[in-house]
Amino acid sequence: MAQWQGQFTGNSHATKVQDHEQLLKHAIEVIEGTSDDRKYAKERSARKLAAKVLNSRLKMIRAQIYNTEPVSSEDWGDKRVQIEHLKERETLLEREGVEGILREFGFFEYSNTES
C-alpha cells in the first residue's frame, strides 16, 4: 500500500482549505491597510491565494464525491442525493472561479488587470 508524506499528520483536504482561507483573509487585511499606490502590486498576491483556495476546495469536494460513491447497488439510493449536491457545489465553484472567491472574502479590485 502506498503511503503519502503527510499520512498521520492530521493534514487533510479540509485543513488545507482552512490554511489557504486564513492566508487569503490575512492578505486582504494587509492590502486594506496598504497605501493606495502599493495596493495594485499586492492584488496579484491575493489573486494567487484565491486560486489556491479555489483549487483546494475543488480537491476537497472531489475527494468527498469519491468517498461518498456507493460500494454496492443497495447504497446508491441513499448516497445519490449527497453526490448530486457535491457535484452542484463543484460546478458552482468552477463557474464562479477566482472572482467568486475574492467576492466571498470581500476583496475589492484595485486595478483593472485581468489574470
Backbone torsions as a table, in degrees:
resi	resn	phi	psi	omega
1	MET	NA	132.4	179.6
2	ALA	-74.2	144.6	176.3
3	GLN	-116.9	153.1	176.2
4	TRP	-113.5	157.0	-169.5
5	GLN	-57.2	-37.5	-176.8
6	GLY	-100.3	28.2	-168.5
7	GLN	-53.7	-50.2	-175.3
8	PHE	-111.9	28.8	-177.4
9	THR	-91.8	-9.7	-176.1
10	GLY	89.1	-2.8	177.8
11	ASN	-77.1	139.7	178.8
12	SER	-148.3	-179.8	175.9
13	HIS	-60.3	-39.0	-178.6
14	ALA	-65.4	-41.9	-180.0
15	THR	-69.1	-33.0	177.3
16	LYS	-65.7	-41.7	177.1
17	VAL	-60.6	-47.2	-179.8
18	GLN	-60.2	-43.4	179.1
19	ASP	-61.3	-46.5	-179.8
20	HIS	-66.1	-37.8	178.2
21	GLU	-64.6	-41.6	178.2
22	GLN	-63.6	-40.9	177.3
23	LEU	-62.4	-41.9	179.8
24	LEU	-66.6	-42.7	177.1
25	LYS	-57.8	-45.4	-179.6
26	HIS	-64.1	-43.0	-179.9
27	ALA	-61.9	-40.8	179.7
28	ILE	-66.4	-39.3	176.1
29	GLU	-60.9	-41.8	178.9
30	VAL	-64.8	-43.3	-179.8
31	ILE	-63.5	-41.2	179.5
32	GLU	-60.5	-32.3	-178.8
33	GLY	-90.9	3.7	-177.4
34	THR	-91.6	151.0	177.3
35	SER	-63.9	154.1	-173.7
36	ASP	-58.0	-35.8	-177.0
37	ASP	-72.4	-17.2	179.8
38	ARG	-100.8	-12.7	-178.2
39	LYS	-62.2	-37.2	-179.3
40	TYR	-58.5	-43.8	-178.4
41	ALA	-68.3	-35.4	-177.0
42	LYS	-80.7	-17.7	179.2
43	GLU	-60.8	-36.0	-179.9
44	ARG	-61.7	-39.9	177.6
45	SER	-63.8	-40.4	179.1
46	ALA	-64.5	-38.3	178.6
47	ARG	-65.3	-40.1	178.1
48	LYS	-64.9	-41.7	178.1
49	LEU	-66.3	-38.1	177.3
50	ALA	-63.2	-36.9	176.8
51	ALA	-64.9	-37.0	177.2
52	LYS	-67.0	-40.0	177.0
53	VAL	-61.4	-47.1	-180.0
54	LEU	-58.4	-50.2	-177.7
55	ASN	-64.5	-39.9	-180.0
56	SER	-70.1	-34.8	175.8
57	ARG	-66.0	-41.8	178.7
58	LEU	-63.3	-42.3	177.9
59	LYS	-62.9	-39.9	179.4
60	MET	-64.2	-44.4	-180.0
61	ILE	-64.4	-42.3	179.5
62	ARG	-64.5	-36.5	176.7
63	ALA	-66.7	-38.6	177.8
64	GLN	-65.2	-40.0	177.3
65	ILE	-61.9	-46.1	-179.9
66	TYR	-60.8	-42.7	-178.7
67	ASN	-73.3	-21.1	-178.3
68	THR	-87.7	-21.9	-176.8
69	GLU	-55.9	133.9	-175.1
70	PRO	-69.9	148.3	177.7
71	VAL	-84.5	-38.5	-179.2
72	SER	-122.6	167.6	-178.4
73	SER	-69.0	-24.7	178.5
74	GLU	-67.6	-31.8	-178.9
75	ASP	-77.5	-16.5	-172.6
76	TRP	-59.2	-43.0	-177.3
77	GLY	-59.9	-41.1	-178.6
78	ASP	-71.5	-35.5	-172.0
79	LYS	-94.3	-11.9	-177.9
80	ARG	-59.2	-43.3	-178.9
81	VAL	-64.1	-42.1	178.4
82	GLN	-61.5	-45.4	-178.7
83	ILE	-64.5	-42.6	178.8
84	GLU	-62.0	-41.5	178.4
85	HIS	-62.3	-44.9	179.8
86	LEU	-63.8	-39.2	179.0
87	LYS	-67.6	-34.6	175.5
88	GLU	-64.8	-42.6	177.1
89	ARG	-61.9	-41.3	179.0
90	GLU	-61.7	-46.0	180.0
91	THR	-62.4	-42.8	179.1
92	LEU	-62.7	-45.1	178.5
93	LEU	-60.8	-44.7	180.0
94	GLU	-63.6	-38.9	-178.8
95	ARG	-67.7	-44.3	-177.1
96	GLU	-76.2	-33.6	175.4
97	GLY	63.4	-154.5	-177.6
98	VAL	-63.1	-38.1	-179.6
99	GLU	-60.7	-39.4	178.3
100	GLY	-64.7	-39.2	177.8
101	ILE	-65.0	-45.2	179.8
102	LEU	-61.9	-41.4	177.2
103	ARG	-62.7	-43.2	-179.6
104	GLU	-57.8	-36.7	-177.8
105	PHE	-91.9	6.6	175.0
106	GLY	74.7	28.2	179.8
107	PHE	-88.4	129.4	178.9
108	PHE	-112.0	131.4	-176.2
109	GLU	-61.1	143.3	178.0
110	TYR	-111.0	0.4	178.0
111	SER	-148.1	177.7	178.2
112	ASN	-106.2	21.3	-178.9
113	THR	-76.3	152.5	176.2
114	GLU	-120.3	132.0	179.9
115	SER	-113.8	NA	NA
